[in-house]
Amino acid sequence: MIAISPRQLEVFSTIAAAGSVRAAAAQLGLTQPAASMALAELERLLGTTLFDRHQRRLHLNEQGRALLPRAREIVERLRELGEGAATAKPRGALAIGASNTIGNYLVGELLGGFVAAHPAVRLSLRVANTAEIIAGLLDFSLDVGCVEGPAAQAEIESIPWREDELKICARADHPLARRKRLHARDFAGERWILRESGSATRQLFEDASRDALGPLEVVLELGQSEAIKQAVIAGLGIGCLPAVAIADAVAAGKLVALKVPFLDLRRKLALVVHRERYRGATLAAFLHCALAHRRGRSKPDADRHGDRGGSEGKLDADRRR
């Protein structure tokens, strides 16, 4: 039997999250040599390396990625066992990923309830496009994500969060903005400013418009909704952006949201989690807070013994597994 200690697994999982032995040692209250020795001993016991070294940072290799979810689960379960699983309090760190619309415009709705209820938990937020957030979940560098597009990977569970809608927008003095009724043919020859490939916003728009609008003349591809908004205001073309991203510009009379009843631009935002990621006290509390806020409850962790149906009930069941 291999005599692996919980401390070695804790050091390994903390290094995986921090990216360096020095940062992990500081988080755990260890000296850097002690953390290095713990990792080296774990690798010796397993007979394999767990990280690749590149530019002074450690990156999980294939063996490390396979071990990480099990190591985290063991560490979290032991902590909860010591505290009493039913009363274990959220603590430690949580790495969250958010696609651009959510990270730039809905971050308060995503994180606000949890921060207020659990100020001791250290949160980190990575804002990127949906494809990058899913990649972060798959390599376990992220614990949970919130994205605008569907997750097709079998390893990822998607939990409905809230609904959203895209809007085709133009500068207030654009010819299309002055027309009361628009048809697909009215967009012939228009110059488009869109998000980059890999963006859920771009994918949804192309899927919805392909039959109605045909090939598009895309003159600019930009990685941020705010940059697209400013380019449309500057008169460089028309764009397709989340309604929440253009609300201020529409209210100020700088942009007009065009009415396009022939296109269905509604979409669902979702929380996404790797199916192998153990849902201990911290992750379970975050998911409960996000879902409670979605439903408009007055308290972020309201009545955890009340409504247990749907996704929330499944989350509790997963935590007890």
N, C-alpha and C positions, 0 to 999 in steps of 0.2 A: 504494500500500500504506500502511495506517495504521501509524505507528510507535509502537505501544503497548509500554511497557516492563514487564517482570516486576514491578518495584518498584511501578508504578502499580496493577497488579492485586493485589499484596499489600496495599497500603494500602486499596484498595477493599474487599477481602474482610475485612480486619480491622475496618474501620469498620462493615461490615454485621453482624459478630458483636458488636462492642462497643457499637454504638448511638450513638457520638459520635466526633468527630474527636479530641478531647482524650484519651479513653481509648485509642483506637487508636494515637495518637502515642506514648503512654507505653509501650504494649506493644512497639512497634517501635523504640523508642529514637530517635524523631524529635522535632523541635520541632513544635508545633501548626501554625504557618504552613507548614512543609514538607509536612506531611500534607495540609493543605488545598489547597496548590498541586498536589500529585500528583493528588488527586481532581478538582480543577477542570480540569487538563490532560487527564485521561482522559475526562471528560465532553465537553470541547471536541473531542477527537479523534473521539469517537463521535457527536457532534452531538446529544446528548440528555442530560438529567439522569438520575441513577440513584437518587436519594433524594427523598423528600418530607420537609420540615422541619416538625416539630410539637413544641411545648413543649421546645425546646432539644435534641431528640433527632432522629436521622435514621432514617427508615423506608424500606426498599426500595420503590421503585415497580415498575410492571410491567416496565420495561426493566432495572432492577437485579436483579429476581428471575430474569429470563431469563439475565442475564450471570453471576450468582454461581456456579452450579455449574461453569461452564467456567473462570472465573477461578481458583477454588480448585483445580481439577484441574491447570491450567497451573502454578500456584505449587508445588503439592505434587510434581508430576512433575519440575520443574526442581530442586527440593531433593533429591529422591531420585536424580536423575541425577548431581548433584554429589557425593552421598555414596556412590553405587553402589547401584542399586535393590535388589540382593539383601541389602545390609547396612544399609540406611537404618533409623535408629532412630526410634521413636515420639517425637514432641516437639510442642510447641505447646499448643493448647487443643482441648478436645472438649466440645461442648454436648450433654448427654444429657437426654432426657425420660423420665419414668417415671410410669405411671398410679398412682393413689393407693395401692392395695394394695402394689405393688412398692416405691414410693418410701418408704412408711411402715413396711413390715414386712420387705421382702426386699432392702433397699438394700445390705446387707453382702454378700449372695450375688451381687448384680449388679456391684458395684464393687470388692469386696475384693481379688480376684485381680489385677485390673488395677492398682490403686493400689500394691499390694505389688511388682509386677513393674516398674512404670514410674512411679516417684514424681516424675519431672521434668515429666510431662504435667499441665497445668492442667485440672481437670475442673469443670464447672458442671452442677448437677442441677436441672431444673425438674419439680416434682411437680404433676400436674393430671389431669383425667379423660382418657380415651382419645381423645375427639374433639379435645381441645385439643392433645394430643401429636401426633396425625396432622396437625393444622393447622400445627404448628411444623415438621414435616418437609417439608410441602408448600411453605412459604415459606422454607425453608432456614435458619430461625433455630435449628433443632436438627439435629445431625449424625446422631443415632441415638436410637431410643426403645425402651422395653420396655413392652408394654401387655397388658391383660387381654382385650381383645376383638379380633375379626377386623378387618383393614384391607381394606375393599372397594375402595379407590381403586387404579386400574391403575398409578399412578405409584409405589406403595409395595410393596416386597417384604417379606414376612413370613417370618421364620425361626423355627421352633419352638424354645422355650427350656426350659420345664418345665410340669408339670401342676399344677392347683390345683382346689379344690372349694369351693363355697359351702355354708353351713349355715344353716338356719332356726333361730333361737335365741329363747329366752324366759327370763324371770327364773326362778330356781330354784323359787319358790313359785307359779308360774303353773299353772293347772289342766292345761294341755296337757303340762307338764313331768312331771306325775305319772302320765301314761298310758303304758303299755308299748307299745301298738299304736295307731297313728294312721292315719286315713283322710282323704281330701280333704275330706269333709263336716265333719270336726271343726274345720276352720278357718273355717267360716261365721261371719260377724260379727266376726272378729278385727280389731283395729286394727294397722295396719302402719306401721313406720318404715323408710324406704328411702332409697337414694342418689338423687341428682338425675338428671333426664333428661340424656342424653349420657354417663352413666356406663356402662361395660361391665358392671359388676355389676348395675345396674338392668335393662339390656337382657336379659341372660341370664336373670335371674329371671323377668321378665315373659314371655319366650318360653317358658320351661319350665313356667310355672304357668298360663298363659292357659286352656288346655283343662281342667285339673284343678280349679283354684280359682275360675275366673271373675273377674268384676270384684272389685277389692280396695278396701277402705276404707283409704286412705293418709292418716294423720293428721299425719305429719311427713316432710319431705324434707330431708335433710342432706347436705352435701358431703364429709364425712369419715367413714370407718368408725369411728374412735374416738368421735366424737360420737354415732353411732347406737348403739354398744355401751353408752355411758353412759346413753342414753335408755331402752334396753331394761332395763338394770339398775335404773333408777329406776321401772320398772313402767309406762311410758307406752305400751307396745305390744310387739309382737314384730317381729323384724327378720330380714333375710337378709344375711349377711356372710361374707367369706372365712374359711375354717377357721383360717388363721394369725392372723387379727385377734382371734378370741375364745378362743384357746387358753389364755391366762392366766386369763381370767375363768371359763372352764369348770373349770380346775384348782383355782381358789379357791372353787368352789361358788357363784359369783354368777350364772352362766348355765348353761343346759342346751341342748345341741345336740339338737334334735328329730329323730327318725328319720322320714324321709319317703321311703320306697322308691318311691313313685309319682311322684317328681320326679327328673329327671336334672340335677343341678346341677354336673356336672364341667365344667371348661373348660381351655383351653390358653393359657399365657402365651407371648408371642412377642417376639423382637427385630424391630424394623421400621426399614427404611432406604429413603430415596428412591432409586429406580433410577438417577437421574442423578448421585447423589453419588459422586464418585470415592473409591474405597476405598484410600487411601494407607496408609503404614506405621502411623499412629496409629489410624485407624478399624479397619483390619484386625486390629491387635493387640488392640483392645478386643473385637471380635467373637470372636476366638479365645479370649480369656480367659473370656468369658461362657459360651461353649459348652463349654470344657474344664471349668469349674467345675460346669456342669450335669451332666457325665458323671462327676463325682467324682474327677477326676484329682488327683494329689498336687501337681502344679505347674501354675500358671495358664496357662503357655504351653508345656505339655508336648509334646515330640516333634512339632514342626511339620513334620517330614518323614515322619512315620509315617502315621497314619490321615488320608487326604485325601478320604474319601468324603463323600457327602451335601452338606450346606450348606457345611461347611468347605472342601471341595474347590472348590466354586463360588466361595467368597469369594476364594481364592487366584487362581483363574482371572480373576475380575473385576479383581483388583489388577494383573494382568499385561497387561490389555487395552490 
